[in-house]
C-alpha cells in the first residue's frame, strides 16, 4: 500500500513487514532517509520467496538472518550484537 511521507515526516510499519521506497521522481534532488527494521531474533528468511532488494542480505542456503546486516538491539536474555557498543562509543578526543 503506497503512503506519502511529507518532508520531515515519518512512517512506522509492523515489525514483520519489510518495506522500501522507489526513487522519488517528483523531486529535483535526492532525498535522505533513516531506516530501522526491528524484528524478533526468531525471524528467518522464507525458504522459497526471494525479494529483489532484501534477499541480497541473505547468505546462500541459509535461512538465518545475518547479524552483520540486522544487528540484535535487544534480546530477552540481555544479548545484543557486540559491535553496537563499539560503534556507539564517542570518538576519542
Biopython code that builds the backbone (N, CA, C, O; Angstrom):
import numpy as np
from Bio.PDB.StructureBuilder import StructureBuilder

atoms = [
    (1, "UNK", "N", (0.847, -1.168, 0.000)),
    (1, "UNK", "CA", (0.000, 0.000, 0.000)),
    (1, "UNK", "C", (0.895, 1.234, 0.000)),
    (1, "UNK", "O", (1.662, 1.423, 0.945)),
    (2, "UNK", "N", (0.827, 2.064, -1.006)),
    (2, "UNK", "CA", (1.659, 3.271, -1.041)),
    (2, "UNK", "C", (1.223, 4.290, 0.012)),
    (2, "UNK", "O", (0.029, 4.497, 0.229)),
    (3, "UNK", "N", (2.180, 4.907, 0.648)),
    (3, "UNK", "CA", (1.903, 6.041, 1.533)),
    (3, "UNK", "C", (2.861, 7.151, 1.168)),
    (3, "UNK", "O", (3.983, 6.886, 0.735)),
    (4, "UNK", "N", (2.441, 8.370, 1.332)),
    (4, "UNK", "CA", (3.302, 9.512, 1.036)),
    (4, "UNK", "C", (3.719, 10.143, 2.357)),
    (4, "UNK", "O", (2.878, 10.509, 3.177)),
    (5, "UNK", "N", (5.020, 10.264, 2.550)),
    (5, "UNK", "CA", (5.553, 10.838, 3.779)),
    (5, "UNK", "C", (6.074, 12.238, 3.444)),
    (5, "UNK", "O", (6.963, 12.372, 2.602)),
    (6, "UNK", "N", (5.550, 13.262, 4.072)),
    (6, "UNK", "CA", (5.990, 14.624, 3.769)),
    (6, "UNK", "C", (7.402, 14.880, 4.296)),
    (6, "UNK", "O", (7.874, 14.162, 5.177)),
    (7, "UNK", "N", (8.079, 15.899, 3.761)),
    (7, "UNK", "CA", (9.418, 16.234, 4.274)),
    (7, "UNK", "C", (9.386, 16.400, 5.796)),
    (7, "UNK", "O", (8.522, 17.085, 6.345)),
    (8, "UNK", "N", (10.342, 15.761, 6.456)),
    (8, "UNK", "CA", (10.415, 15.820, 7.909)),
    (8, "UNK", "C", (9.480, 14.852, 8.606)),
    (8, "UNK", "O", (9.451, 14.793, 9.835)),
    (9, "UNK", "N", (8.713, 14.090, 7.830)),
    (9, "UNK", "CA", (7.752, 13.159, 8.393)),
    (9, "UNK", "C", (8.366, 11.803, 8.675)),
    (9, "UNK", "O", (9.557, 11.586, 8.456)),
    (10, "UNK", "N", (7.544, 10.902, 9.160)),
    (10, "UNK", "CA", (7.999, 9.556, 9.480)),
    (10, "UNK", "C", (6.888, 8.567, 9.170)),
    (10, "UNK", "O", (5.708, 8.915, 9.167)),
    (11, "UNK", "N", (7.281, 7.341, 8.913)),
    (11, "UNK", "CA", (6.325, 6.253, 8.715)),
    (11, "UNK", "C", (6.770, 5.087, 9.578)),
    (11, "UNK", "O", (7.961, 4.786, 9.659)),
    (12, "UNK", "N", (5.823, 4.436, 10.217)),
    (12, "UNK", "CA", (6.113, 3.272, 11.038)),
    (12, "UNK", "C", (5.331, 2.096, 10.483)),
    (12, "UNK", "O", (4.166, 2.230, 10.110)),
    (13, "UNK", "N", (5.987, 0.936, 10.433)),
    (13, "UNK", "CA", (5.375, -0.258, 9.870)),
    (13, "UNK", "C", (5.443, -1.384, 10.882)),
    (13, "UNK", "O", (6.278, -1.370, 11.787)),
    (14, "UNK", "N", (4.570, -2.346, 10.726)),
    (14, "UNK", "CA", (4.596, -3.531, 11.576)),
    (14, "UNK", "C", (5.969, -4.186, 11.458)),
    (14, "UNK", "O", (6.563, -4.181, 10.380)),
    (15, "UNK", "N", (6.468, -4.737, 12.529)),
    (15, "UNK", "CA", (7.798, -5.337, 12.550)),
    (15, "UNK", "C", (7.995, -6.504, 11.611)),
    (15, "UNK", "O", (9.136, -6.850, 11.303)),
    (16, "UNK", "N", (6.940, -7.117, 11.150)),
    (16, "UNK", "CA", (7.073, -8.241, 10.233)),
    (16, "UNK", "C", (6.967, -7.801, 8.781)),
    (16, "UNK", "O", (6.923, -8.644, 7.885)),
    (17, "UNK", "N", (6.927, -6.513, 8.535)),
    (17, "UNK", "CA", (6.754, -6.022, 7.169)),
    (17, "UNK", "C", (8.035, -5.358, 6.672)),
    (17, "UNK", "O", (8.424, -4.297, 7.159)),
    (18, "UNK", "N", (8.686, -5.992, 5.698)),
    (18, "UNK", "CA", (9.774, -5.297, 5.019)),
    (18, "UNK", "C", (9.121, -4.258, 4.120)),
    (18, "UNK", "O", (8.045, -4.496, 3.572)),
    (19, "UNK", "N", (9.753, -3.132, 3.971)),
    (19, "UNK", "CA", (9.201, -2.081, 3.136)),
    (19, "UNK", "C", (10.333, -1.346, 2.447)),
    (19, "UNK", "O", (11.496, -1.487, 2.824)),
    (20, "UNK", "N", (10.001, -0.585, 1.468)),
    (20, "UNK", "CA", (11.022, 0.158, 0.745)),
    (20, "UNK", "C", (10.392, 1.335, 0.030)),
    (20, "UNK", "O", (9.204, 1.621, 0.186)),
    (21, "UNK", "N", (11.205, 2.005, -0.750)),
    (21, "UNK", "CA", (10.731, 3.187, -1.432)),
    (21, "UNK", "C", (11.413, 3.296, -2.787)),
    (21, "UNK", "O", (12.636, 3.192, -2.875)),
    (22, "UNK", "N", (10.637, 3.503, -3.842)),
    (22, "UNK", "CA", (11.249, 3.683, -5.154)),
    (22, "UNK", "C", (11.880, 5.069, -5.252)),
    (22, "UNK", "O", (11.683, 5.895, -4.361)),
    (23, "UNK", "N", (12.626, 5.337, -6.309)),
    (23, "UNK", "CA", (13.199, 6.685, -6.481)),
    (23, "UNK", "C", (12.099, 7.748, -6.477)),
    (23, "UNK", "O", (10.989, 7.519, -6.957)),
    (24, "UNK", "N", (12.429, 8.887, -5.936)),
    (24, "UNK", "CA", (11.480, 9.987, -5.898)),
    (24, "UNK", "C", (11.533, 10.727, -7.226)),
    (24, "UNK", "O", (12.444, 11.518, -7.467)),
    (25, "UNK", "N", (10.576, 10.473, -8.068)),
    (25, "UNK", "CA", (10.578, 11.046, -9.414)),
    (25, "UNK", "C", (10.023, 12.462, -9.449)),
    (25, "UNK", "O", (10.082, 13.123, -10.486)),
    (26, "UNK", "N", (9.482, 12.938, -8.328)),
    (26, "UNK", "CA", (8.895, 14.280, -8.316)),
    (26, "UNK", "C", (9.837, 15.331, -7.738)),
    (26, "UNK", "O", (9.472, 16.505, -7.669)),
    (27, "UNK", "N", (11.012, 14.948, -7.331)),
    (27, "UNK", "CA", (11.937, 15.906, -6.720)),
    (27, "UNK", "C", (13.121, 16.145, -7.644)),
    (27, "UNK", "O", (13.479, 15.290, -8.453)),
    (28, "UNK", "N", (13.718, 17.316, -7.510)),
    (28, "UNK", "CA", (14.878, 17.647, -8.336)),
    (28, "UNK", "C", (16.190, 17.319, -7.638)),
    (28, "UNK", "O", (17.260, 17.636, -8.156)),
    (29, "UNK", "N", (16.123, 16.687, -6.467)),
    (29, "UNK", "CA", (17.329, 16.282, -5.749)),
    (29, "UNK", "C", (17.045, 15.009, -4.978)),
    (29, "UNK", "O", (15.891, 14.642, -4.753)),
    (30, "UNK", "N", (18.117, 14.339, -4.574)),
    (30, "UNK", "CA", (17.959, 13.095, -3.820)),
    (30, "UNK", "C", (17.384, 13.380, -2.443)),
    (30, "UNK", "O", (17.555, 14.470, -1.897)),
    (31, "UNK", "N", (16.716, 12.411, -1.900)),
    (31, "UNK", "CA", (16.209, 12.535, -0.543)),
    (31, "UNK", "C", (17.028, 11.633, 0.369)),
    (31, "UNK", "O", (17.654, 10.676, -0.087)),
    (32, "UNK", "N", (17.018, 11.937, 1.626)),
    (32, "UNK", "CA", (17.742, 11.141, 2.609)),
    (32, "UNK", "C", (16.724, 10.530, 3.573)),
    (32, "UNK", "O", (15.666, 11.099, 3.843)),
    (33, "UNK", "N", (17.083, 9.357, 4.078)),
    (33, "UNK", "CA", (16.181, 8.682, 4.999)),
    (33, "UNK", "C", (16.982, 7.861, 5.994)),
    (33, "UNK", "O", (18.101, 7.432, 5.713)),
    (34, "UNK", "N", (16.401, 7.654, 7.139)),
    (34, "UNK", "CA", (16.951, 6.744, 8.141)),
    (34, "UNK", "C", (15.944, 5.614, 8.270)),
    (34, "UNK", "O", (14.749, 5.849, 8.450)),
    (35, "UNK", "N", (16.433, 4.394, 8.178)),
    (35, "UNK", "CA", (15.547, 3.239, 8.199)),
    (35, "UNK", "C", (16.012, 2.272, 9.277)),
    (35, "UNK", "O", (17.207, 2.023, 9.433)),
    (36, "UNK", "N", (15.070, 1.743, 10.002)),
    (36, "UNK", "CA", (15.378, 0.741, 11.016)),
    (36, "UNK", "C", (14.319, -0.354, 10.940)),
    (36, "UNK", "O", (13.129, -0.088, 11.110)),
    (37, "UNK", "N", (14.755, -1.576, 10.686)),
    (37, "UNK", "CA", (13.842, -2.717, 10.682)),
    (37, "UNK", "C", (14.006, -3.428, 12.015)),
    (37, "UNK", "O", (15.062, -3.996, 12.293)),
    (38, "UNK", "N", (13.003, -3.401, 12.813)),
    (38, "UNK", "CA", (13.039, -4.082, 14.101)),
    (38, "UNK", "C", (12.197, -5.346, 13.988)),
    (38, "UNK", "O", (11.030, -5.289, 13.598)),
    (39, "UNK", "N", (12.787, -6.478, 14.327)),
    (39, "UNK", "CA", (12.079, -7.752, 14.237)),
    (39, "UNK", "C", (12.605, -8.695, 15.310)),
    (39, "UNK", "O", (13.672, -8.470, 15.882)),
    (40, "UNK", "N", (11.859, -9.734, 15.572)),
    (40, "UNK", "CA", (12.271, -10.706, 16.574)),
    (40, "UNK", "C", (13.537, -11.441, 16.109)),
    (40, "UNK", "O", (13.779, -11.585, 14.911)),
    (41, "UNK", "N", (14.319, -11.891, 17.058)),
    (41, "UNK", "CA", (15.525, -12.658, 16.715)),
    (41, "UNK", "C", (15.179, -14.055, 16.218)),
    (41, "UNK", "O", (16.064, -14.794, 15.787)),
    (42, "UNK", "N", (13.916, -14.419, 16.273)),
    (42, "UNK", "CA", (13.460, -15.703, 15.735)),
    (42, "UNK", "C", (13.116, -15.603, 14.240)),
    (42, "UNK", "O", (12.798, -16.617, 13.618)),
    (43, "UNK", "N", (13.173, -14.415, 13.664)),
    (43, "UNK", "CA", (12.836, -14.223, 12.252)),
    (43, "UNK", "C", (13.802, -15.001, 11.366)),
    (43, "UNK", "O", (15.004, -15.045, 11.627)),
    (44, "UNK", "N", (13.269, -15.603, 10.334)),
    (44, "UNK", "CA", (14.069, -16.348, 9.358)),
    (44, "UNK", "C", (13.604, -15.960, 7.959)),
    (44, "UNK", "O", (12.476, -15.502, 7.774)),
    (45, "UNK", "N", (14.488, -16.149, 6.972)),
    (45, "UNK", "CA", (14.125, -15.930, 5.578)),
    (45, "UNK", "C", (13.143, -17.004, 5.138)),
    (45, "UNK", "O", (13.185, -18.133, 5.627)),
    (46, "UNK", "N", (12.267, -16.651, 4.218)),
    (46, "UNK", "CA", (11.346, -17.632, 3.656)),
    (46, "UNK", "C", (12.162, -18.567, 2.764)),
    (46, "UNK", "O", (13.030, -18.092, 2.031)),
    (47, "UNK", "N", (11.918, -19.860, 2.799)),
    (47, "UNK", "CA", (12.755, -20.799, 2.035)),
    (47, "UNK", "C", (12.661, -20.651, 0.515)),
    (47, "UNK", "O", (13.592, -21.041, -0.189)),
    (48, "UNK", "N", (11.560, -20.099, -0.011)),
    (48, "UNK", "CA", (11.436, -20.002, -1.472)),
    (48, "UNK", "C", (11.178, -18.591, -1.984)),
    (48, "UNK", "O", (11.551, -18.290, -3.118)),
    (49, "UNK", "N", (10.560, -17.718, -1.204)),
    (49, "UNK", "CA", (10.284, -16.358, -1.671)),
    (49, "UNK", "C", (11.559, -15.529, -1.658)),
    (49, "UNK", "O", (12.224, -15.408, -0.628)),
    (50, "UNK", "N", (11.891, -14.963, -2.799)),
    (50, "UNK", "CA", (13.102, -14.145, -2.930)),
    (50, "UNK", "C", (12.681, -12.710, -3.203)),
    (50, "UNK", "O", (11.900, -12.453, -4.119)),
    (51, "UNK", "N", (13.195, -11.774, -2.412)),
    (51, "UNK", "CA", (12.884, -10.361, -2.592)),
    (51, "UNK", "C", (14.042, -9.710, -3.346)),
    (51, "UNK", "O", (15.205, -9.931, -3.011)),
    (52, "UNK", "N", (13.730, -8.921, -4.349)),
    (52, "UNK", "CA", (14.785, -8.370, -5.202)),
    (52, "UNK", "C", (15.753, -7.450, -4.462)),
    (52, "UNK", "O", (16.901, -7.312, -4.885)),
    (53, "UNK", "N", (15.330, -6.829, -3.389)),
    (53, "UNK", "CA", (16.231, -5.947, -2.630)),
    (53, "UNK", "C", (16.779, -6.650, -1.397)),
    (53, "UNK", "O", (17.993, -6.773, -1.238)),
    (54, "UNK", "N", (15.888, -7.111, -0.524)),
    (54, "UNK", "CA", (16.333, -7.610, 0.776)),
    (54, "UNK", "C", (17.046, -8.945, 0.714)),
    (54, "UNK", "O", (17.841, -9.254, 1.601)),
    (55, "UNK", "N", (16.788, -9.741, -0.301)),
    (55, "UNK", "CA", (17.450, -11.045, -0.378)),
    (55, "UNK", "C", (18.946, -10.925, -0.636)),
    (55, "UNK", "O", (19.673, -11.909, -0.506)),
    (56, "UNK", "N", (19.412, -9.744, -0.995)),
    (56, "UNK", "CA", (20.867, -9.570, -1.155)),
    (56, "UNK", "C", (21.594, -9.708, 0.180)),
    (56, "UNK", "O", (22.809, -9.902, 0.209)),
    (57, "UNK", "N", (20.854, -9.608, 1.285)),
    (57, "UNK", "CA", (21.438, -9.761, 2.612)),
    (57, "UNK", "C", (21.327, -11.191, 3.131)),
    (57, "UNK", "O", (21.685, -11.471, 4.275)),
    (58, "UNK", "N", (20.840, -12.076, 2.303)),
    (58, "UNK", "CA", (20.663, -13.477, 2.700)),
    (58, "UNK", "C", (21.859, -14.304, 2.254)),
    (58, "UNK", "O", (22.275, -14.241, 1.097)),
    (59, "UNK", "N", (22.407, -15.079, 3.184)),
    (59, "UNK", "CA", (23.510, -15.975, 2.848)),
    (59, "UNK", "C", (22.967, -17.142, 2.033)),
    (59, "UNK", "O", (21.861, -17.612, 2.300)),
    (60, "UNK", "N", (23.717, -17.618, 1.051)),
    (60, "UNK", "CA", (23.246, -18.755, 0.241)),
    (60, "UNK", "C", (22.957, -19.976, 1.110)),
    (60, "UNK", "O", (23.723, -20.307, 2.015)),
    (61, "UNK", "N", (21.862, -20.622, 0.827)),
    (61, "UNK", "CA", (21.476, -21.868, 1.507)),
    (61, "UNK", "C", (21.359, -21.726, 3.021)),
    (61, "UNK", "O", (21.625, -22.677, 3.757)),
    (62, "UNK", "N", (20.961, -20.536, 3.492)),
    (62, "UNK", "CA", (20.837, -20.302, 4.928)),
    (62, "UNK", "C", (19.599, -19.441, 5.171)),
    (62, "UNK", "O", (19.442, -18.396, 4.539)),
    (63, "UNK", "N", (18.730, -19.860, 6.067)),
    (63, "UNK", "CA", (17.522, -19.101, 6.365)),
    (63, "UNK", "C", (17.695, -18.148, 7.540)),
    (63, "UNK", "O", (16.805, -17.346, 7.823)),
    (64, "UNK", "N", (18.840, -18.230, 8.232)),
    (64, "UNK", "CA", (19.072, -17.367, 9.385)),
    (64, "UNK", "C", (19.371, -15.937, 8.934)),
    (64, "UNK", "O", (20.070, -15.721, 7.944)),
    (65, "UNK", "N", (18.837, -14.972, 9.669)),
    (65, "UNK", "CA", (19.093, -13.560, 9.384)),
    (65, "UNK", "C", (20.513, -13.234, 9.851)),
    (65, "UNK", "O", (20.870, -13.520, 10.994)),
    (66, "UNK", "N", (21.320, -12.641, 8.977)),
    (66, "UNK", "CA", (22.724, -12.346, 9.279)),
    (66, "UNK", "C", (22.832, -11.128, 10.195)),
    (66, "UNK", "O", (22.418, -10.023, 9.842)),
    (67, "UNK", "N", (23.390, -11.355, 11.361)),
    (67, "UNK", "CA", (23.528, -10.315, 12.372)),
    (67, "UNK", "C", (24.397, -9.145, 11.903)),
    (67, "UNK", "O", (24.267, -8.037, 12.425)),
    (68, "UNK", "N", (25.264, -9.370, 10.943)),
    (68, "UNK", "CA", (26.095, -8.282, 10.425)),
    (68, "UNK", "C", (25.251, -7.230, 9.720)),
    (68, "UNK", "O", (25.604, -6.051, 9.717)),
    (69, "UNK", "N", (24.143, -7.646, 9.126)),
    (69, "UNK", "CA", (23.252, -6.718, 8.429)),
    (69, "UNK", "C", (22.052, -6.320, 9.277)),
    (69, "UNK", "O", (21.516, -5.223, 9.120)),
    (70, "UNK", "N", (21.632, -7.195, 10.165)),
    (70, "UNK", "CA", (20.481, -6.968, 11.024)),
    (70, "UNK", "C", (20.906, -7.202, 12.472)),
    (70, "UNK", "O", (20.600, -8.252, 13.037)),
    (71, "UNK", "N", (21.606, -6.245, 13.081)),
    (71, "UNK", "CA", (22.131, -6.458, 14.433)),
    (71, "UNK", "C", (21.023, -6.643, 15.466)),
    (71, "UNK", "O", (19.916, -6.123, 15.324)),
    (72, "UNK", "N", (21.356, -7.393, 16.497)),
    (72, "UNK", "CA", (20.425, -7.623, 17.600)),
    (72, "UNK", "C", (20.549, -6.434, 18.544)),
    (72, "UNK", "O", (21.598, -6.216, 19.149)),
    (73, "UNK", "N", (19.468, -5.669, 18.662)),
    (73, "UNK", "CA", (19.463, -4.490, 19.534)),
    (73, "UNK", "C", (19.188, -4.885, 20.990)),
    (73, "UNK", "O", (19.725, -4.295, 21.928)),
    (74, "UNK", "N", (18.342, -5.895, 21.145)),
    (74, "UNK", "CA", (17.979, -6.357, 22.479)),
    (74, "UNK", "C", (17.329, -7.726, 22.348)),
    (74, "UNK", "O", (16.554, -7.976, 21.424)),
    (75, "UNK", "N", (17.655, -8.601, 23.281)),
    (75, "UNK", "CA", (17.023, -9.912, 23.348)),
    (75, "UNK", "C", (16.695, -10.170, 24.818)),
    (75, "UNK", "O", (17.345, -9.609, 25.700)),
    (76, "UNK", "N", (15.710, -11.000, 25.089)),
    (76, "UNK", "CA", (15.254, -11.205, 26.469)),
    (76, "UNK", "C", (16.363, -11.647, 27.412)),
    (76, "UNK", "O", (16.317, -11.334, 28.602)),
    (77, "UNK", "N", (17.363, -12.371, 26.903)),
    (77, "UNK", "CA", (18.460, -12.812, 27.772)),
    (77, "UNK", "C", (19.537, -11.738, 27.936)),
    (77, "UNK", "O", (20.574, -11.992, 28.549)),
    (78, "UNK", "N", (19.298, -10.531, 27.390)),
    (78, "UNK", "CA", (20.237, -9.425, 27.544)),
    (78, "UNK", "C", (21.256, -9.307, 26.424)),
    (78, "UNK", "O", (22.012, -8.337, 26.386)),
    (79, "UNK", "N", (21.296, -10.272, 25.511)),
    (79, "UNK", "CA", (22.276, -10.233, 24.416)),
    (79, "UNK", "C", (21.953, -9.106, 23.445)),
    (79, "UNK", "O", (20.789, -8.805, 23.177)),
    (80, "UNK", "N", (22.999, -8.497, 22.930)),
    (80, "UNK", "CA", (22.917, -7.579, 21.809)),
    (80, "UNK", "C", (24.186, -7.743, 20.999)),
    (80, "UNK", "O", (25.206, -8.171, 21.539)),
    (81, "UNK", "N", (24.153, -7.419, 19.730)),
    (81, "UNK", "CA", (25.327, -7.580, 18.871)),
    (81, "UNK", "C", (26.484, -6.788, 19.442)),
    (81, "UNK", "O", (26.345, -5.591, 19.696)),
    (82, "UNK", "N", (27.636, -7.436, 19.652)),
    (82, "UNK", "CA", (28.765, -6.772, 20.307)),
    (82, "UNK", "C", (29.234, -5.495, 19.607)),
    (82, "UNK", "O", (29.688, -4.565, 20.274)),
    (83, "UNK", "N", (29.135, -5.435, 18.296)),
    (83, "UNK", "CA", (29.661, -4.255, 17.609)),
    (83, "UNK", "C", (28.805, -3.008, 17.828)),
    (83, "UNK", "O", (29.263, -1.904, 17.531)),
    (84, "UNK", "N", (27.585, -3.145, 18.333)),
    (84, "UNK", "CA", (26.741, -1.969, 18.582)),
    (84, "UNK", "C", (27.397, -1.042, 19.592)),
    (84, "UNK", "O", (27.442, 0.172, 19.390)),
    (85, "UNK", "N", (27.904, -1.608, 20.670)),
    (85, "UNK", "CA", (28.551, -0.771, 21.689)),
    (85, "UNK", "C", (29.816, -0.117, 21.149)),
    (85, "UNK", "O", (30.111, 1.033, 21.474)),
    (86, "UNK", "N", (30.558, -0.843, 20.328)),
    (86, "UNK", "CA", (31.794, -0.267, 19.769)),
    (86, "UNK", "C", (31.509, 0.913, 18.854)),
    (86, "UNK", "O", (32.203, 1.927, 18.914)),
    (87, "UNK", "N", (30.500, 0.790, 18.014)),
    (87, "UNK", "CA", (30.243, 1.879, 17.069)),
    (87, "UNK", "C", (29.480, 3.032, 17.690)),
    (87, "UNK", "O", (29.428, 4.117, 17.110)),
    (88, "UNK", "N", (28.884, 2.821, 18.863)),
    (88, "UNK", "CA", (28.132, 3.907, 19.505)),
    (88, "UNK", "C", (28.947, 4.651, 20.543)),
    (88, "UNK", "O", (28.464, 5.624, 21.122)),
    (89, "UNK", "N", (30.180, 4.214, 20.791)),
    (89, "UNK", "CA", (31.040, 4.917, 21.748)),
    (89, "UNK", "C", (31.511, 6.229, 21.134)),
    (89, "UNK", "O", (31.794, 6.292, 19.938)),
    (90, "UNK", "N", (31.597, 7.285, 21.957)),
    (90, "UNK", "CA", (32.119, 8.551, 21.435)),
    (90, "UNK", "C", (33.568, 8.398, 20.974)),
    (90, "UNK", "O", (34.346, 7.642, 21.556)),
    (91, "UNK", "N", (33.904, 9.120, 19.936)),
    (91, "UNK", "CA", (35.280, 9.085, 19.437)),
    (91, "UNK", "C", (36.224, 9.689, 20.464)),
    (91, "UNK", "O", (35.876, 10.641, 21.162)),
    (92, "UNK", "N", (37.425, 9.121, 20.546)),
    (92, "UNK", "CA", (38.423, 9.646, 21.480)),
    (92, "UNK", "C", (38.844, 11.049, 21.048)),
    (92, "UNK", "O", (39.033, 11.313, 19.860)),
    (93, "UNK", "N", (38.986, 11.929, 22.007)),
    (93, "UNK", "CA", (39.356, 13.326, 21.692)),
    (93, "UNK", "C", (40.832, 13.445, 21.405)),
    (93, "UNK", "O", (41.319, 14.540, 21.122)),
]
sb = StructureBuilder()
sb.init_structure("model")
sb.init_model(0)
sb.init_chain("A")
sb.init_seg("    ")
for serial, (resi, resn, name, xyz) in enumerate(atoms, 1):
    if name == "N":
        sb.init_residue(resn, " ", resi, " ")
    sb.init_atom(name, np.array(xyz, "f"), 0.0, 1.0, " ", f" {name:<3s}", serial, name[0])
structure = sb.get_structure()
